[in-house]
């Protein structure tokens, strides 16, 4: 003991602090996004830091982003459901068909923007909880709705007729077929090269990934139609959540609501604007679509949406129709 005290005194004299005490609860968080992506840098890291501070260091998060052992986009839900990780951030549409209730918010012309869409999706959180068994929902959100990005000028959706357009979801595939376009499925990483090779003439996608993949370099015309958003979840393993002390659970929920619910809409809009600014600097042409035109297209696509709800949602027809109606009501209230 005397020797230990002497060593500590020497360390103090040299300005050396004793090693920090390990956190009581080490939590692994996986995401399908790179560590440099705004979702980690602006959203998740400050969220984790605030929880660590408010729990006086009893909780500590370790991140596993894209490219790490737990960064596979197709495995985010299974990892958190089984407890391989404690928290996961992913997209309900990946892999397709796993979360049929949540993705109803992505049907064409359902939400006007990310702020309203996020508000509406959180309002129906209990209605879509069956999509996420074995987990505790920390946050649900949607991006800004998609624009149409093409090689040649497109001023209305009717102009897509005869064009080969990369499609992200079955509902958008149905919309493109209704218009008379040829939908082509492919992952986002293949779009740039496919445009250069002439495989596709355009793409339906939110502005954020258009900026991330620099698609504005090869797709120089943009119809800012606000068609469909992409939803995203932040989930915690239910058993792990239940095992935490009550005060820590309360802090996690409070910080999640404060940081995520109030800010996702702003974050999505800001990152979309960065991509829009880059396209403008490149000399690209952006054509806006009015709210009135969007309403007209919602009516035109009613049959497409009804068919999707009845035959292609993966849910019982009555459940799909009732849930979609609830979502529409939530959107109206959030607006």
MARKEDO-305195 format. One line per field, with one value per residue (C-alpha): x, y negated, z. Coordinates in steps of 0.1 Angstrom, whole numbers, always signed. Layout:
% residues N
c1: c(X / ...)
c2: c(Y / ...)
c3: c(Z / ...)
***
This chain:
% residues 335
c1: c(+0 / +29 / +45 / +12 / +7 / +42 / +37 / +5 / +22 / +49 / +23 / +5 / +38 / +43 / +8 / -3 / -39 / -49 / -66 / -103 / -127 / -146 / -182 / -208 / -227 / -208 / -232 / -224 / -241 / -240 / -250 / -251 / -235 / -198 / -183 / -180 / -217 / -238 / -260 / -231 / -212 / -242 / -269 / -256 / -223 / -238 / -267 / -243 / -222 / -251 / -263 / -228 / -226 / -261 / -254 / -221 / -201 / -219 / -229 / -204 / -211 / -188 / -197 / -195 / -202 / -202 / -171 / -168 / -177 / -213 / -218 / -237 / -269 / -288 / -281 / -289 / -322 / -312 / -281 / -301 / -330 / -306 / -284 / -253 / -253 / -272 / -284 / -287 / -295 / -309 / -334 / -367 / -367 / -334 / -338 / -371 / -402 / -389 / -408 / -440 / -459 / -432 / -425 / -462 / -450 / -429 / -458 / -458 / -469 / -478 / -456 / -446 / -413 / -390 / -402 / -439 / -431 / -410 / -437 / -463 / -442 / -434 / -472 / -479 / -450 / -472 / -490 / -458 / -441 / -449 / -423 / -396 / -400 / -375 / -365 / -372 / -379 / -357 / -364 / -382 / -377 / -380 / -358 / -369 / -390 / -373 / -367 / -364 / -328 / -323 / -298 / -322 / -347 / -378 / -404 / -433 / -436 / -453 / -419 / -406 / -426 / -403 / -373 / -353 / -354 / -337 / -364 / -359 / -391 / -420 / -444 / -422 / -418 / -456 / -457 / -431 / -450 / -482 / -464 / -450 / -414 / -392 / -382 / -347 / -337 / -301 / -283 / -273 / -236 / -242 / -262 / -233 / -217 / -250 / -259 / -225 / -230 / -265 / -281 / -305 / -316 / -324 / -331 / -357 / -339 / -338 / -312 / -290 / -277 / -275 / -249 / -232 / -227 / -221 / -248 / -253 / -222 / -239 / -276 / -279 / -317 / -338 / -376 / -380 / -412 / -412 / -423 / -414 / -391 / -369 / -377 / -350 / -350 / -329 / -336 / -323 / -323 / -353 / -336 / -306 / -329 / -349 / -317 / -306 / -315 / -347 / -329 / -306 / -336 / -353 / -323 / -319 / -356 / -355 / -323 / -336 / -369 / -351 / -324 / -340 / -377 / -370 / -341 / -343 / -364 / -339 / -309 / -324 / -333 / -298 / -280 / -303 / -296 / -259 / -265 / -288 / -262 / -236 / -259 / -265 / -228 / -223 / -248 / -275 / -312 / -337 / -374 / -398 / -431 / -460 / -480 / -511 / -494 / -484 / -520 / -530 / -505 / -517 / -551 / -538 / -518 / -547 / -553 / -515 / -515 / -548 / -533 / -501 / -521 / -543 / -518 / -482 / -477 / -471 / -499 / -535 / -555 / -576 / -546 / -526 / -555 / -563 / -527 / -521 / -553 / -539 / -506 / -524 / -543 / -511 / -495 / -525 / -523 / -485 / -489)
c2: c(+0 / -24 / -16 / -22 / -55 / -66 / -57 / -76 / -106 / -104 / -102 / -132 / -151 / -143 / -154 / -118 / -110 / -75 / -54 / -63 / -39 / -17 / -25 / -3 / +3 / +6 / +4 / +13 / -7 / +3 / -18 / -12 / -46 / -57 / -72 / -105 / -106 / -133 / -107 / -97 / -130 / -153 / -130 / -99 / -110 / -141 / -119 / -93 / -119 / -135 / -102 / -94 / -128 / -126 / -92 / -104 / -81 / -49 / -44 / -43 / -38 / -22 / -27 / -2 / -21 / -9 / +11 / +25 / +60 / +49 / +23 / +44 / +26 / +58 / +70 / +40 / +53 / +89 / +77 / +56 / +81 / +109 / +88 / +89 / +51 / +31 / +3 / +3 / -23 / -12 / -15 / +5 / +11 / +31 / +60 / +56 / +70 / +71 / +41 / +38 / +14 / -12 / -15 / -25 / -60 / -58 / -55 / -83 / -118 / -107 / -132 / -167 / -169 / -153 / -173 / -164 / -128 / -122 / -137 / -114 / -83 / -89 / -95 / -60 / -44 / -19 / -10 / +1 / +16 / +51 / +45 / +45 / +75 / +78 / +42 / +8 / -20 / -50 / -69 / -67 / -93 / -99 / -118 / -146 / -132 / -121 / -141 / -128 / -131 / -127 / -131 / -151 / -179 / -167 / -193 / -170 / -134 / -126 / -134 / -102 / -81 / -59 / -65 / -39 / -50 / -35 / -26 / -23 / -5 / +16 / -13 / -36 / -8 / -7 / -45 / -45 / -17 / -38 / -67 / -45 / -45 / -14 / -8 / +6 / +19 / +15 / +5 / -32 / -23 / -13 / -43 / -65 / -40 / -28 / -64 / -67 / -34 / -43 / -16 / -41 / -76 / -87 / -80 / -86 / -94 / -120 / -147 / -135 / -104 / -123 / -145 / -116 / -96 / -128 / -118 / -155 / -150 / -127 / -136 / -173 / -178 / -175 / -176 / -185 / -165 / -155 / -120 / -96 / -96 / -69 / -58 / -50 / -35 / -37 / -6 / +8 / +45 / +49 / +72 / +49 / +19 / +37 / +47 / +11 / -8 / -28 / -62 / -53 / -41 / -74 / -93 / -74 / -80 / -116 / -124 / -104 / -124 / -157 / -152 / -131 / -140 / -177 / -177 / -150 / -172 / -200 / -176 / -160 / -194 / -208 / -179 / -179 / -216 / -209 / -185 / -210 / -237 / -214 / -207 / -244 / -251 / -225 / -244 / -218 / -227 / -222 / -224 / -227 / -210 / -229 / -216 / -216 / -194 / -170 / -168 / -161 / -133 / -118 / -115 / -101 / -74 / -64 / -32 / -24 / -29 / -10 / +20 / +19 / +19 / +47 / +70 / +60 / +46 / +80 / +73 / +82 / +59 / +45 / +39 / +22 / -1 / -10 / -17 / -38 / -58 / -64 / -76 / -100 / -114 / -117 / -136 / -160 / -166 / -172 / -196)
c3: c(+0 / +8 / -25 / -43 / -26 / -34 / -71 / -72 / -56 / -83 / -110 / -96 / -96 / -132 / -141 / -149 / -140 / -129 / -156 / -162 / -146 / -172 / -178 / -161 / -193 / -226 / -255 / -291 / -318 / -355 / -385 / -423 / -428 / -430 / -399 / -418 / -427 / -411 / -394 / -372 / -369 / -364 / -350 / -333 / -318 / -300 / -289 / -274 / -258 / -241 / -227 / -214 / -197 / -182 / -168 / -153 / -175 / -164 / -201 / -230 / -267 / -292 / -329 / -357 / -390 / -426 / -434 / -399 / -387 / -380 / -407 / -433 / -443 / -447 / -412 / -390 / -377 / -372 / -352 / -328 / -325 / -315 / -293 / -314 / -310 / -285 / -308 / -346 / -372 / -406 / -433 / -431 / -469 / -466 / -470 / -489 / -472 / -436 / -423 / -444 / -421 / -417 / -455 / -462 / -453 / -484 / -509 / -535 / -525 / -489 / -471 / -481 / -463 / -437 / -408 / -413 / -423 / -392 / -370 / -386 / -384 / -347 / -342 / -355 / -337 / -318 / -350 / -367 / -337 / -350 / -377 / -350 / -326 / -298 / -299 / -283 / -308 / -300 / -332 / -365 / -393 / -430 / -454 / -476 / -505 / -537 / -568 / -604 / -617 / -654 / -683 / -704 / -694 / -676 / -668 / -657 / -646 / -680 / -696 / -681 / -706 / -726 / -704 / -684 / -647 / -618 / -592 / -554 / -543 / -557 / -553 / -574 / -599 / -602 / -605 / -633 / -651 / -648 / -665 / -692 / -681 / -678 / -642 / -636 / -602 / -590 / -558 / -554 / -558 / -595 / -607 / -617 / -639 / -653 / -663 / -680 / -699 / -710 / -690 / -673 / -683 / -648 / -611 / -584 / -552 / -524 / -529 / -500 / -517 / -550 / -533 / -515 / -548 / -568 / -592 / -602 / -623 / -647 / -641 / -648 / -649 / -618 / -613 / -577 / -574 / -537 / -546 / -518 / -487 / -473 / -438 / -411 / -377 / -345 / -324 / -291 / -282 / -259 / -234 / -231 / -226 / -199 / -181 / -176 / -144 / -147 / -145 / -174 / -195 / -188 / -199 / -231 / -240 / -230 / -250 / -280 / -281 / -275 / -301 / -327 / -328 / -330 / -354 / -380 / -403 / -401 / -406 / -437 / -452 / -446 / -461 / -491 / -496 / -498 / -527 / -544 / -540 / -556 / -585 / -590 / -589 / -616 / -638 / -635 / -641 / -613 / -620 / -590 / -587 / -571 / -542 / -565 / -590 / -563 / -552 / -587 / -590 / -557 / -572 / -605 / -585 / -563 / -582 / -580 / -543 / -538 / -557 / -537 / -504 / -516 / -533 / -528 / -493 / -476 / -452 / -450 / -472 / -444 / -421 / -449 / -459 / -423 / -414 / -445 / -437 / -401 / -416 / -439 / -409 / -389 / -418 / -419 / -382 / -384 / -413)
***
